Amino acid sequence: MVQVVLPNDANPLGFILGGTVMHLIDIAGAIASHRHTRTLLVTAAVDGLQFLHPIKVGDLIILHARVNAVWSTSLEVEVEVFSEETLTGVRRMTSRAYLTFVAVDRDGHRLPVPGLILDNEDDRRRAAEADQRRAERLRARRSLEERGSTDRS
Ligand SMILES: CC(C)(COP(=O)(O)OP(=O)(O)OC[C@H]1O[C@@H](n2cnc3c(N)ncnc32)[C@H](O)[C@@H]1OP(=O)(O)O)[C@@H](O)C(=O)NCCC(=O)NCCS
């Protein structure tokens, strides 16, 4: 996905807003996921996000999304964000995000996701790393749920 950064997307310093980047990451991740599952999806988790460099008004923001791994009803998509200066073509990676989506039908019931063909060493490495991140996310989710129930009691 490629977009030019317009003044309306920017803070008073002329840099794109973090929230706008997060929105574009969610959209790019959802598009890649929809093209794999051809179902409706909800975002279940977004892993910690960093912004390494500002992206200026007039620059291009480029988002590259790929599905790394699928499980029963969920999948992980990786989104890399780059800035590109329009006049020089200089491109820099500014963020990398991992998102988990869950396939659902119109009533919100979970749906199985199609398998992912891992046909080279890089694909297999990415899927194995995604398995480790998933275990960490599910631990974080349990901990949040436990804290939520303790806070209410
Ligand atoms: C995400 C959601 C559908 C999970 O539903 P649930 O009934 O709790 O389902 P489960 O715990 O059985 O998890 C379903 C799948 O999601 C995965 N999942 C759920 N929460 C997850 C998380 N925080 N991180 C990673 N995976 C997660 C589970 O591993 C499982 O995957 P699998 O079927 O591939 O093994 C539900 O929590 C939800 O609707 N959340 C709100 C989504 C939303 O509105 N997003 C927009 C922003 S708020």
Ligand as a Chemical Component Dictionary entry (heavy atoms), coordinates in Angstrom:
data_LIG
# 
_chem_comp.id                   LIG 
_chem_comp.type                 NON-POLYMER 
_chem_comp.pdbx_formal_charge   0 
_chem_comp.three_letter_code    LIG 
# 
loop_
_chem_comp_atom.comp_id 
_chem_comp_atom.atom_id 
_chem_comp_atom.alt_atom_id 
_chem_comp_atom.type_symbol 
_chem_comp_atom.charge 
_chem_comp_atom.model_Cartn_x 
_chem_comp_atom.model_Cartn_y 
_chem_comp_atom.model_Cartn_z 
_chem_comp_atom.pdbx_ordinal 
LIG C1  C1  C 0 -10.417 -11.942 19.182 1  
LIG C2  C2  C 0 -11.652 -12.683 19.672 2  
LIG C3  C3  C 0 -12.553 -13.037 18.469 3  
LIG C4  C4  C 0 -11.205 -13.991 20.333 4  
LIG O1  O1  O 0 -12.366 -14.649 20.697 5  
LIG P1  P1  P 0 -12.415 -15.720 21.907 6  
LIG O2  O2  O 0 -13.793 -16.215 22.016 7  
LIG O3  O3  O 0 -11.782 -15.137 23.093 8  
LIG O4  O4  O 0 -11.631 -16.877 21.252 9  
LIG P2  P2  P 0 -10.456 -17.826 21.715 10 
LIG O5  O5  O 0 -9.805  -17.490 22.995 11 
LIG O6  O6  O 0 -11.007 -19.186 21.561 12 
LIG O7  O7  O 0 -9.417  -17.516 20.536 13 
LIG C5  C5  C 0 -9.762  -17.683 19.159 14 
LIG C6  C6  C 0 -8.508  -17.629 18.348 15 
LIG O8  O8  O 0 -7.948  -16.330 18.479 16 
LIG C7  C7  C 0 -6.633  -16.404 18.996 17 
LIG N1  N1  N 0 -6.464  -15.266 19.887 18 
LIG C8  C8  C 0 -7.392  -14.698 20.684 19 
LIG N2  N2  N 0 -6.856  -13.665 21.338 20 
LIG C9  C9  C 0 -5.569  -13.607 20.949 21 
LIG C10 C10 C 0 -4.490  -12.760 21.289 22 
LIG N3  N3  N 0 -4.642  -11.761 22.172 23 
LIG N4  N4  N 0 -3.306  -12.972 20.694 24 
LIG C11 C11 C 0 -3.148  -13.962 19.791 25 
LIG N5  N5  N 0 -4.130  -14.811 19.429 26 
LIG C12 C12 C 0 -5.328  -14.622 20.012 27 
LIG C13 C13 C 0 -6.594  -17.750 19.750 28 
LIG O9  O9  O 0 -5.264  -18.221 19.829 29 
LIG C14 C14 C 0 -7.439  -18.596 18.841 30 
LIG O10 O10 O 0 -6.685  -18.924 17.688 31 
LIG P3  P3  P 0 -6.765  -20.381 16.974 32 
LIG O11 O11 O 0 -8.224  -20.715 16.789 33 
LIG O12 O12 O 0 -6.092  -20.130 15.655 34 
LIG O13 O13 O 0 -6.057  -21.333 17.866 35 
LIG C15 C15 C 0 -12.467 -11.862 20.719 36 
LIG O14 O14 O 0 -11.656 -11.652 21.864 37 
LIG C16 C16 C 0 -12.909 -10.534 20.172 38 
LIG O15 O15 O 0 -13.917 -10.453 19.457 39 
LIG N6  N6  N 0 -12.177 -9.465  20.492 40 
LIG C17 C17 C 0 -12.490 -8.125  19.986 41 
LIG C18 C18 C 0 -12.002 -7.959  18.551 42 
LIG C19 C19 C 0 -12.185 -6.550  18.107 43 
LIG O16 O16 O 0 -13.226 -5.956  18.261 44 
LIG N7  N7  N 0 -11.134 -6.002  17.519 45 
LIG C20 C20 C 0 -11.145 -4.624  17.084 46 
LIG C21 C21 C 0 -10.328 -3.756  18.007 47 
LIG S1  S1  S 0 -10.949 -3.694  19.662 48 
# 
loop_
_chem_comp_bond.comp_id 
_chem_comp_bond.atom_id_1 
_chem_comp_bond.atom_id_2 
_chem_comp_bond.value_order 
_chem_comp_bond.pdbx_ordinal 
LIG C1  C2  SING 1  
LIG C2  C3  SING 2  
LIG C2  C4  SING 3  
LIG C2  C15 SING 4  
LIG C4  O1  SING 5  
LIG O1  P1  SING 6  
LIG P1  O2  DOUB 7  
LIG P1  O3  SING 8  
LIG P1  O4  SING 9  
LIG O4  P2  SING 10 
LIG P2  O5  DOUB 11 
LIG P2  O6  SING 12 
LIG P2  O7  SING 13 
LIG O7  C5  SING 14 
LIG C5  C6  SING 15 
LIG C6  O8  SING 16 
LIG C6  C14 SING 17 
LIG O8  C7  SING 18 
LIG C7  N1  SING 19 
LIG C7  C13 SING 20 
LIG N1  C8  SING 21 
LIG N1  C12 SING 22 
LIG C8  N2  DOUB 23 
LIG N2  C9  SING 24 
LIG C9  C10 SING 25 
LIG C9  C12 DOUB 26 
LIG C10 N3  SING 27 
LIG C10 N4  DOUB 28 
LIG N4  C11 SING 29 
LIG C11 N5  DOUB 30 
LIG N5  C12 SING 31 
LIG C13 O9  SING 32 
LIG C13 C14 SING 33 
LIG C14 O10 SING 34 
LIG O10 P3  SING 35 
LIG P3  O11 DOUB 36 
LIG P3  O12 SING 37 
LIG P3  O13 SING 38 
LIG C15 O14 SING 39 
LIG C15 C16 SING 40 
LIG C16 O15 DOUB 41 
LIG C16 N6  SING 42 
LIG N6  C17 SING 43 
LIG C17 C18 SING 44 
LIG C18 C19 SING 45 
LIG C19 O16 DOUB 46 
LIG C19 N7  SING 47 
LIG N7  C20 SING 48 
LIG C20 C21 SING 49 
LIG C21 S1  SING 50 
# 
